[in-house]
């Protein structure tokens, strides 16, 4: 019978509890610099998720900007130095 139980558990959809959701939102809350620096400990889950999305978007913009700056620097560097830098980036 135990094999049946384990099979039925594997095929059953996972259910996430409110407590697990609250725990995950709390962890996100601690990771986000904008929220972490605020005085209030009580922030809504909606606000945490909105701020998380905004923060991820800002990180993407920052990566894009840095990639563009690096490309410009590599274009203005002689080929030997550019090759060395590119090889370091690939590691």
C-alpha positions as CSV (number, residue, x, y, z in Angstrom):
1,X,0.0,0.0,0.0
2,X,2.8,2.4,0.6
3,X,3.8,2.3,-3.0
4,X,0.3,3.5,-3.9
5,X,0.5,6.3,-1.4
6,X,3.8,7.5,-2.8
7,X,2.4,7.4,-6.3
8,X,-0.7,9.3,-5.4
9,X,1.4,11.9,-3.6
10,X,3.6,12.4,-6.7
11,X,0.6,12.8,-9.0
12,X,-1.3,15.1,-6.7
13,X,-0.8,18.8,-7.4
14,X,1.3,20.7,-4.9
15,X,-0.6,23.0,-2.6
16,X,1.2,26.0,-1.2
17,X,-0.2,27.3,2.1
18,X,-0.8,30.9,3.1
19,X,2.0,30.5,5.7
20,X,4.5,29.5,2.9
21,X,3.4,32.4,0.8
22,X,3.8,34.8,3.7
23,X,7.3,33.3,4.4
24,X,8.3,33.8,0.8
25,X,7.0,37.4,0.8
26,X,8.9,38.1,4.0
27,X,12.1,36.8,2.4
28,X,11.6,39.0,-0.6
29,X,10.9,41.9,1.7
30,X,14.3,41.3,3.3
31,X,16.1,41.2,0.0
32,X,14.8,44.4,-1.5
33,X,16.9,47.4,-0.7
34,X,14.1,49.9,-1.2
35,X,11.8,48.1,1.3
36,X,14.5,47.0,3.7
37,X,15.6,50.6,4.3
38,X,12.1,51.7,5.2
39,X,11.2,52.0,8.9
40,X,7.9,50.1,8.6
41,X,8.0,46.4,9.3
42,X,4.5,45.9,7.9
43,X,4.4,46.0,4.1
44,X,1.7,44.5,2.1
45,X,2.4,41.4,-0.1
46,X,1.2,43.4,-3.1
47,X,3.7,46.2,-2.4
48,X,6.5,43.7,-1.9
49,X,5.7,42.0,-5.3
50,X,5.4,45.3,-7.1
51,X,8.7,46.5,-5.6
52,X,10.3,43.2,-6.6
53,X,9.2,43.6,-10.2
54,X,10.5,47.2,-10.3
55,X,13.8,46.2,-8.8
56,X,14.3,43.4,-11.3
57,X,13.5,45.8,-14.1
58,X,16.0,48.3,-12.8
59,X,18.7,45.5,-12.6
60,X,18.0,44.6,-16.2
61,X,18.4,48.2,-17.2
62,X,21.7,48.4,-15.3
63,X,23.0,45.2,-16.9
64,X,22.1,46.6,-20.4
65,X,23.8,49.9,-19.6
66,X,26.9,48.2,-18.3
67,X,27.0,45.9,-21.3
68,X,26.7,48.8,-23.7
69,X,29.5,50.7,-21.8
70,X,31.7,47.6,-22.0
71,X,31.1,47.2,-25.7
72,X,32.1,50.9,-26.2
73,X,35.2,50.4,-24.2
74,X,36.2,47.3,-26.1
75,X,35.6,49.1,-29.4
76,X,38.0,51.8,-28.3
77,X,40.7,49.4,-27.1
78,X,43.4,47.9,-29.2
79,X,42.7,44.4,-30.4
80,X,45.2,42.7,-28.1
81,X,43.8,44.3,-24.9
82,X,40.2,43.6,-26.2
83,X,41.0,39.9,-26.7
84,X,42.4,39.7,-23.1
85,X,39.3,41.4,-21.7
86,X,36.9,39.2,-23.8
87,X,38.8,36.0,-22.6
88,X,38.3,37.2,-19.0
89,X,34.6,37.7,-19.5
90,X,34.1,34.2,-20.9
91,X,35.4,32.6,-17.7
